[in-house]
């Protein structure tokens, strides 16, 4: 998995969904690390689909706190998917879509699922949604001063899964030595 900014920093810098909700380490007697994943809709976790909120395996259907979504993301790919996917359903942002895609990729990498090909496709489409629906989205490093563009990371995610980036998106070097994603028409 790629190196990402620290979860604690991201939690401090990202707007939340329901900051008054309890810590998600345990929910309804379920240990998040023990959650299992079953696809109930092939578009769940891909904006604008909100079916994750009807998934019986989702312990966060009522919402998830700012700290909770990053704690879930750090716990396991399945918990991360449900945490970030729920955040995406309630508050559509490129950052939520990106971390939902990363979680789907993690679920695919673990291969403890009924249909790995479907989950791979879902991850690719979730990364593509970052580009098509949330162009220009960023996340921040641990200092909170430097933004990372999520477009190039989404392109890397698609290509890393053996997919093809759609709709003309390409990575272009920037003057500061980084990359940005631009859409060639």
C-alpha positions in Angstrom: 0.0 0.0 0.0 1.2 3.5 -0.7 2.7 5.8 2.0 0.0 8.1 3.2 0.0 11.1 5.5 -0.4 10.1 9.2 -4.0 9.2 10.2 -3.9 11.4 13.3 -3.0 14.4 11.2 -5.6 13.7 8.6 -8.2 13.4 11.4 -7.2 16.8 12.7 -7.3 18.4 9.3 -10.4 16.9 7.7 -13.9 18.0 8.3 -16.0 15.3 10.0 -19.4 13.8 9.5 -20.8 13.5 13.0 -18.2 14.6 15.6 -20.5 13.6 18.5 -20.6 9.9 17.7 -18.7 7.4 19.9 -15.3 5.9 19.1 -15.8 3.2 16.5 -13.4 0.6 18.0 -16.4 -1.4 19.1 -19.9 -1.0 17.7 -22.9 -3.0 18.7 -20.6 -5.7 20.2 -18.6 -6.0 16.9 -14.8 -5.7 16.8 -14.0 -3.7 13.7 -11.0 -5.8 12.8 -13.3 -8.8 12.6 -15.8 -7.3 10.1 -16.3 -9.3 7.0 -17.1 -7.9 3.5 -19.8 -8.9 1.2 -20.8 -6.9 -1.9 -24.4 -6.0 -1.6 -24.3 -3.5 -4.5 -21.5 -3.4 -7.1 -21.6 0.4 -6.9 -21.5 0.8 -3.1 -18.6 3.1 -2.1 -18.6 4.8 -5.5 -20.1 8.3 -5.5 -23.0 9.1 -6.0 -24.2 5.6 -4.8 -25.4 5.6 -1.2 -26.3 1.9 -0.8 -23.6 1.4 1.8 -26.1 3.0 4.2 -28.4 0.0 3.6 -25.7 -2.7 3.9 -26.4 -4.9 6.9 -22.7 -5.4 7.4 -22.0 -1.6 7.9 -21.7 -0.7 11.6 -21.7 3.0 10.7 -25.0 3.5 9.0 -26.0 6.2 11.5 -22.8 8.1 10.7 -19.2 8.2 11.8 -17.2 10.9 13.6 -14.1 12.7 12.3 -11.7 10.6 14.4 -13.8 7.5 13.9 -13.5 7.4 10.1 -9.7 7.6 10.4 -9.5 5.1 13.2 -11.6 2.7 11.1 -9.4 3.3 8.1 -6.3 2.4 10.2 -7.9 -0.7 11.7 -8.5 -2.8 8.6 -9.5 -2.4 4.9 -13.1 -3.6 5.6 -13.5 -1.2 8.6 -11.9 1.5 6.5 -14.3 0.8 3.6 -17.3 1.1 5.8 -16.0 4.1 7.7 -14.9 6.1 4.7 -17.7 4.9 2.5 -20.2 6.0 5.1 -18.5 9.4 5.3 -18.6 9.6 1.5 -22.4 8.9 1.5 -23.0 11.6 4.1 -20.4 14.1 2.9 -19.2 13.6 -0.7 -15.6 14.7 -1.0 -12.7 13.6 -3.0 -10.8 12.7 0.1 -13.6 10.3 1.3 -13.8 8.8 -2.2 -10.0 8.3 -2.3 -9.8 6.6 1.0 -12.8 4.4 0.2 -10.9 3.4 -3.0 -7.8 2.6 -1.0 -9.8 0.5 1.3 -11.4 -1.4 -1.6 -7.9 -2.0 -2.9 -6.8 -3.4 0.5 -9.8 -5.7 0.6 -8.9 -6.9 -2.9 -5.2 -7.4 -1.9 -6.3 -9.6 1.1 -8.4 -11.8 -1.3 -10.5 -13.1 1.5 -13.6 -12.4 -0.5 -16.0 -14.2 -2.7 -15.4 -12.3 -5.9 -11.9 -10.6 -6.0 -12.5 -9.5 -9.6 -15.6 -7.5 -8.7 -13.8 -5.8 -5.8 -10.9 -4.9 -8.0 -13.3 -3.4 -10.5 -15.0 -1.5 -7.7 -11.7 -0.1 -6.5 -10.8 1.0 -10.0 -14.1 2.8 -10.4 -13.8 4.4 -7.0 -10.4 5.8 -8.0 -11.8 6.9 -11.3 -14.6 8.7 -9.4 -11.9 10.8 -7.6 -10.8 12.0 -11.0 -14.1 12.5 -12.7 -16.3 13.7 -9.8 -13.8 15.4 -7.5 -11.0 16.8 -9.7 -8.5 18.9 -7.8 -9.1 17.2 -4.4 -6.3 17.1 -1.9 -5.3 15.7 1.4 -2.6 17.1 3.7 0.7 16.0 5.1 1.4 15.7 8.9 2.2 19.4 9.2 -1.1 20.5 7.6 0.7 22.9 5.3 1.4 20.8 2.2 -1.4 19.4 0.2 -1.1 16.2 -1.8 -3.2 16.1 -4.9 -5.3 13.0 -5.0 -5.6 12.9 -8.8 -2.1 11.5 -9.4 -2.6 9.0 -6.5 -5.9 7.9 -8.0 -4.2 7.3 -11.4 -1.5 5.3 -9.6 -4.2 3.3 -7.9 -6.0 2.5 -11.2 -2.8 1.5 -12.9 -1.5 -0.5 -9.9 -4.6 -2.6 -10.1 -4.0 -3.2 -13.8 -6.8 -0.9 -14.9 -6.9 1.8 -17.6 -7.5 5.4 -16.6 -10.6 6.6 -18.4 -11.7 10.0 -19.7 -8.3 11.3 -20.8 -6.8 11.7 -17.3 -3.0 11.7 -17.2 -0.3 12.5 -14.7 1.8 15.6 -15.5 4.9 16.7 -13.6 4.7 20.0 -11.7 7.4 22.7 -11.3 7.9 21.7 -7.7 8.8 18.1 -8.7 5.4 16.6 -7.9 2.6 15.6 -10.1 -0.9 16.7 -11.0 -3.7 15.1 -12.9 -5.0 16.8 -16.0 -7.7 15.8 -18.4 -6.6 15.6 -22.1 -9.5 16.1 -24.5 
